[in-house]
Amino acid sequence: MAESTYTCIICPRSCCITVAGEPDALEVSGHSCKRGLEYALAEHTHPLRTLTTTVAAEGSPLRRLAVQGTAPVPRELLHDCLAQVNAIHVAAPLRMGDVVLANVCGTGVDVVAARDLPTS
């Protein structure tokens, strides 16, 4: 029986949650609320991570532009997604929310500008 322990990050209680069992019959203990239960199950079965980074910027006083994913990406693809994002360069002007990379690593998640990129 596989067993994993997670520290819940959903609320300030930081419950220590244990998930045990086989994929078709998981037992969860240690959670104080439904949100903690959902967090632990998601982390155990298919963990997702938020994608935030910066990219090189040209034609602006800002040398780097903060970018973020429009949704979380699978944890196992995070490094590949970051490598793909870090390979791009953007040119001013851009507006916050403009797509700088569509469908990163085939995840269906777009990477967008997290702020305006003004021209020089």
Phi, psi and omega in degrees: 000118179285140180223134178227149179242137181230143171264118184292136180248011185284320180224174183293349181293332180050052181301144174267108188251133179251133176242125182224157176113185179270159183307329181270355180212074181271140174246131182241132178220157177097354180276146180261348182210170180297323180296323177294320176300312180296320178299310183297318179296316179295318180295326181282321186266320181203081184291140178240153178225148177280135181258113174221136180196194174230158176232157178294139181237142179235151178076024182214155173296337177277128180275338179226149179241128175290134178227160179210156176282152179281350177202163176294155178246156177301137184304322183291345179256359187302313181294321177296319179297316179297321178297319180293318179293317183294344180277350184263157174234141179246156179240139178288152002270150172224151177252150176306130180098347176296138179286124177257341175205116181272143171051057182303126179052028178070020182275346186085000180263130175267149174256126185238158176294133180269356177201170176289148173241098182283160175279166180295000000 
